[in-house]
Amino acid sequence: MKPKSMTDSWQALSPLLANNGYCVFALDYGGSPGNPIQAYGPIETSAAELSTFVARVLSSTHAPKVDIVGHSQGGMMPRYYIKHLGGRRHVEDLVGLAPSNHGTHVNDAFGSGPLCRACDQQRAGSRFLTDLNSPDETPGTVDYTQVETEYDEVVVPYTSAFLDPGPHSVNILLQDRCPADHVDHLFIPMDQQAITWVLDAFDRPGPADPAAPIGCLG
């Protein structure tokens, strides 16, 4: 629920995106002067940081929209930006890798209290998530791709990662295509199959294609 730094999380995916012609930017978010640990702060504040960051990226690149990929809280948090902060005008694709879209039932979301407001917000059934997921989980014309592993020990049950399917939303369970893939929550950003679906989502109109030839390993 508390992502690693951008350097740790994206060391496999960032070079591959760059090699495929994408301008790659990354963001650490959710710290505060009183508690500088990233991703602990209120998710609304993190989404505002993302909003400012996206504006800078669009200004720098002159691109009409951005594609976003996030892990864990980082796969769910951009949905607040899209829903409440005008992000639907600026986001083409959102790919969540093991995103905490419906929270978790594990260990009180791995913390609570004022030091980790985001932990409380990622409890299954929290007021924050209830608001985020009502009435429409996938607002706008953004394409939403959720990639999850059944070995997720953080977002529990793993189906909590999934959003309502539709023309602009698809849920992909790695083991449906690659039964030998035992990747867990922490390492899904480095998983070759998950990375291939990120590229598929970014490269095609609409969300990722669950039938894409991803080349299972193992």
LUMKOLSE-907047 format. One record per residue (C-alpha): residue number from 1; x, y, z; residue in three letters. Coordinates in Angstrom, 3 decimals. Example, Ala and Ser with C-alpha at 12.3 -4.5 7.8 and 13.67 -1.06 7.14 Angstrom:
<pts>
  markol      east     north        up  roba
       1    12.300    -4.500     7.800   ALA
       2    13.670    -1.060     7.140   SER
</pts>
This chain:
<pts>
  markol      east     north        up  roba
       1     0.000     0.000     0.000   MET
       2     3.061     2.252     0.457   LYS
       3     4.996     2.184    -2.835   PRO
       4     8.742     2.182    -3.089   LYS
       5    10.529     5.142    -4.583   SER
       6    10.192     5.837    -8.271   MET
       7    13.796     4.712    -8.780   THR
       8    13.095     1.312    -7.246   ASP
       9     9.661     0.800    -8.762   SER
      10    10.385     1.645   -12.380   TRP
      11    13.944     0.464   -13.017   GLN
      12    12.650    -2.258   -15.358   ALA
      13     9.757    -0.473   -17.058   LEU
      14    11.179     3.029   -17.565   SER
      15    14.024     2.029   -19.925   PRO
      16    11.678    -0.179   -21.916   LEU
      17     9.175     2.635   -22.352   LEU
      18    11.969     4.979   -23.418   ALA
      19    13.254     2.398   -25.896   ASN
      20     9.744     2.239   -27.361   ASN
      21     9.701     5.975   -28.028   GLY
      22     7.931     7.305   -24.929   TYR
      23     9.032    10.328   -22.934   CYS
      24     9.202     8.942   -19.412   VAL
      25     8.583    10.927   -16.235   PHE
      26     8.174     9.664   -12.667   ALA
      27     6.881    11.132    -9.432   LEU
      28     7.427    10.480    -5.728   ASP
      29     4.421    11.775    -3.806   TYR
      30     2.625    11.841    -0.490   GLY
      31     5.263    13.153     1.904   GLY
      32     4.852    16.121     4.246   SER
      33     7.088    18.297     6.440   PRO
      34     5.816    16.484     9.520   GLY
      35     6.107    13.047     7.950   ASN
      36     8.339    13.049     4.874   PRO
      37     7.862     9.332     4.171   ILE
      38     6.369     9.128     0.685   GLN
      39     2.829     7.898     0.039   ALA
      40     1.772     8.224     3.702   TYR
      41    -0.066    11.520     3.267   GLY
      42    -3.747    11.988     2.373   PRO
      43    -4.461    10.567    -1.053   ILE
      44    -6.315    13.754    -2.022   GLU
      45    -3.086    15.697    -1.451   THR
      46    -1.071    13.162    -3.444   SER
      47    -3.553    13.497    -6.312   ALA
      48    -3.100    17.270    -6.228   ALA
      49     0.666    16.726    -6.483   GLU
      50     0.010    14.497    -9.484   LEU
      51    -2.156    17.194   -11.050   SER
      52     0.670    19.741   -10.784   THR
      53     3.158    17.190   -12.109   PHE
      54     1.017    16.290   -15.138   VAL
      55     0.621    19.980   -15.962   ALA
      56     4.407    20.333   -15.972   ARG
      57     4.807    17.257   -18.189   VAL
      58     2.242    18.499   -20.699   LEU
      59     3.880    21.934   -20.757   SER
      60     7.315    20.394   -21.285   SER
      61     6.341    17.900   -23.981   THR
      62     3.460    19.778   -25.653   HIS
      63     1.616    16.458   -25.705   ALA
      64    -2.209    16.602   -25.662   PRO
      65    -2.514    13.902   -22.991   LYS
      66    -0.452    11.574   -20.814   VAL
      67    -0.449     7.832   -20.208   ASP
      68    -0.052     6.863   -16.547   ILE
      69     1.128     3.620   -14.993   VAL
      70     1.102     3.199   -11.221   GLY
      71     1.722     0.467    -8.684   HIS
      72    -0.373    -0.271    -5.590   SER
      73    -1.610     3.063    -4.160   GLN
      74    -0.048     4.647    -7.245   GLY
      75    -2.417     2.680    -9.461   GLY
      76    -5.466     3.877    -7.546   MET
      77    -4.536     7.458    -6.582   MET
      78    -4.639     8.822   -10.166   PRO
      79    -8.319     7.909   -10.270   ARG
      80    -8.972    10.674    -7.717   TYR
      81    -7.135    13.092    -9.995   TYR
      82    -9.215    11.893   -12.937   ILE
      83   -12.538    12.063   -11.074   LYS
      84   -12.177    15.179    -8.938   HIS
      85    -9.286    17.295   -10.249   LEU
      86    -9.952    17.500   -13.972   GLY
      87    -7.628    14.680   -14.950   GLY
      88   -10.075    13.091   -17.349   ARG
      89    -9.186    15.874   -19.816   ARG
      90    -5.493    15.075   -19.636   HIS
      91    -5.184    11.267   -19.273   VAL
      92    -5.383     8.849   -22.194   GLU
      93    -4.565     5.603   -20.355   ASP
      94    -4.272     4.581   -16.718   LEU
      95    -2.640     1.221   -16.054   VAL
      96    -2.737    -0.003   -12.462   GLY
      97    -0.336    -2.752   -11.403   LEU
      98    -1.884    -4.436    -8.349   ALA
      99    -3.814    -1.218    -7.631   PRO
     100    -5.638    -0.791    -4.321   SER
     101    -8.867     0.220    -6.050   ASN
     102   -11.121    -1.339    -3.420   HIS
     103    -8.618    -1.415    -0.584   GLY
     104    -7.479    -4.376     1.449   THR
     105    -8.649    -6.493     4.360   HIS
     106    -5.092    -7.294     5.461   VAL
     107    -3.703    -6.050     8.773   ASN
     108    -5.755    -2.864     8.988   ASP
     109    -4.259    -1.689     5.675   ALA
     110    -0.761    -1.993     7.157   PHE
     111    -1.079     0.897     9.557   GLY
     112    -3.378     3.618    10.734   SER
     113    -3.530     6.929    12.495   GLY
     114    -2.239    10.400    11.695   PRO
     115     1.207     9.202    10.581   LEU
     116    -0.296     7.319     7.634   CYS
     117    -3.533     8.848     6.511   ARG
     118    -3.294     6.953     3.228   ALA
     119    -3.320     3.659     5.134   CYS
     120    -6.686     4.455     6.700   ASP
     121    -8.013     5.495     3.310   GLN
     122    -6.988     2.158     1.785   GLN
     123    -8.915     0.039     4.239   ARG
     124   -11.603    -1.899     2.390   ALA
     125   -14.864    -0.028     2.775   GLY
     126   -13.274     3.268     3.805   SER
     127   -15.180     6.492     3.218   ARG
     128   -12.500     7.589     0.766   PHE
     129   -12.832     4.462    -1.398   LEU
     130   -16.608     4.463    -1.182   THR
     131   -16.624     7.988    -2.609   ASP
     132   -13.987     7.196    -5.230   LEU
     133   -15.909     4.182    -6.523   ASN
     134   -19.370     5.754    -6.552   SER
     135   -21.284     6.069    -8.748   PRO
     136   -18.860     5.423   -11.630   ASP
     137   -15.553     3.610   -11.141   GLU
     138   -14.224     4.543   -14.585   THR
     139   -15.331     8.110   -15.395   PRO
     140   -14.603     9.926   -18.613   GLY
     141   -13.088     8.465   -21.765   THR
     142    -9.875     7.397   -20.029   VAL
     143    -8.867     3.801   -20.796   ASP
     144    -8.388     1.824   -17.585   TYR
     145    -6.290    -1.356   -17.439   THR
     146    -5.909    -3.264   -14.166   GLN
     147    -3.169    -5.932   -14.045   VAL
     148    -3.147    -8.122   -10.950   GLU
     149    -1.589   -11.318    -9.574   THR
     150    -3.423   -13.919    -7.541   GLU
     151    -0.336   -14.029    -5.303   TYR
     152    -0.931   -10.465    -4.096   ASP
     153    -0.405   -10.502    -0.327   GLU
     154    -1.111    -6.772     0.094   VAL
     155    -4.284    -6.051    -1.886   VAL
     156    -6.481    -8.792    -0.429   VAL
     157    -8.538   -10.251    -1.902   PRO
     158    -6.713    -9.719    -5.161   TYR
     159   -10.028    -9.010    -6.874   THR
     160   -10.060    -5.707    -4.935   SER
     161    -7.754    -4.414    -7.662   ALA
     162   -10.405    -4.759   -10.346   PHE
     163   -12.802    -2.127   -11.654   LEU
     164   -16.101    -2.440   -13.469   ASP
     165   -15.308    -3.845   -16.931   PRO
     166   -16.536    -2.072   -20.026   GLY
     167   -15.441    -0.566   -23.351   PRO
     168   -12.844     1.559   -21.536   HIS
     169   -11.926    -0.829   -18.699   SER
     170   -10.350    -4.270   -18.564   VAL
     171    -9.171    -6.493   -15.707   ASN
     172    -6.234    -8.821   -16.334   ILE
     173    -5.185   -11.572   -13.931   LEU
     174    -1.655   -12.654   -14.823   LEU
     175    -2.269   -16.301   -13.973   GLN
     176    -5.212   -16.573   -16.381   ASP
     177    -2.660   -16.424   -19.178   ARG
     178     0.553   -17.392   -17.405   CYS
     179    -0.188   -19.975   -14.675   PRO
     180     3.519   -20.375   -13.879   ALA
     181     3.920   -16.671   -13.066   ASP
     182     4.136   -16.464    -9.253   HIS
     183     4.973   -12.767    -8.987   VAL
     184     3.713   -11.076    -5.815   ASP
     185     2.534    -7.531    -5.031   HIS
     186     5.974    -6.029    -4.484   LEU
     187     7.601    -7.254    -7.671   PHE
     188     4.782    -6.938   -10.202   ILE
     189     6.307    -3.723   -11.666   PRO
     190     9.321    -5.843   -12.673   MET
     191     7.282    -8.728   -14.085   ASP
     192     7.830    -9.173   -17.820   GLN
     193     4.239   -10.204   -18.512   GLN
     194     2.830    -7.231   -16.595   ALA
     195     5.217    -4.888   -18.398   ILE
     196     4.118    -6.259   -21.770   THR
     197     0.499    -5.443   -20.950   TRP
     198     1.500    -1.905   -19.990   VAL
     199     3.020    -1.479   -23.435   LEU
     200    -0.032    -3.037   -25.071   ASP
     201    -2.328    -0.599   -23.269   ALA
     202    -0.217     2.402   -24.241   PHE
     203     0.303     1.307   -27.856   ASP
     204    -3.295     0.614   -28.865   ARG
     205    -6.645     2.425   -28.771   PRO
     206    -8.637     1.390   -25.728   GLY
     207    -7.360    -0.537   -22.706   PRO
     208    -4.980    -3.485   -22.983   ALA
     209    -6.124    -6.552   -24.895   ASP
     210    -6.313    -9.584   -22.549   PRO
     211    -5.634   -11.793   -25.572   ALA
     212    -2.464    -9.950   -26.595   ALA
     213     0.543   -12.216   -27.340   PRO
     214     2.540   -11.413   -24.219   ILE
     215     4.965   -14.363   -24.336   GLY
     216     4.663   -16.090   -20.967   CYS
     217     7.944   -16.987   -19.301   LEU
     218     8.433   -20.068   -17.148   GLY
</pts>
